[in-house]
Amino acid sequence: QRYWLVAGAHACVFGSFKVFEQFSSAIFVQRFSYDVRTAGLMASSVPLLSAVLAPYAGKLADRASVAQRNFCTALALGLAALAVLVLCTEVSRATLLGCVGCVALGHAVLPTLLLARLRATLCSASSVGVAFGACEALAAGAHVLANLAFAYFHGKRAYGGAMGLLAALLALGFGLFVRSAHLGPAPPIRSRSGDSPVSPTSMPVSFV
């Protein structure tokens, strides 16, 4: 149950942020009357901040306590959801920049923290590959559905509905994560031979 809660939270976050990243430049031009160059610069701030902060999120996932990681993840999720919700209304340019900054912060740290949390929910070292594959498939499905729904609202010029959809996805992810944190840590991961438990943080990780 812990695994599916965290995988579901990751899928909600992935789908919401990826759709926002795809459509944000058009939103800034059509909704907030930015010129194309400025809108492109603002939209690029979301993945740019990810490139800067994601390694620090990984360090936090490795070294912080479970309670600290849970708090940071829940805080980032809550801020991102509120920021997207605020964007459903007419806002000043200063407020817009603040909201985009909160979304960019969430985009930078949440995927890393949630994937680290996902590995900690597993009870068997032999299921790590399958677990991450299923998580990616779930995230891709959420991305497709969120993309189709957002495009529908965007095509109808229902801007509030489109952004409300993304805020609802992030709020759902927040709820799923809080529920998984409430359940507490999973039992220690056991090796393939089943002889001895293996700590999730001691498992070898390969970066390709």
Salt bridges, closest charged atoms under 4 A:
GLU21 OE1 - LYS18 NZ 3.75
GLU21 OE1 - HIS107 NE2 3.08
GLU90 OE2 - ARG31 NH2 3.58
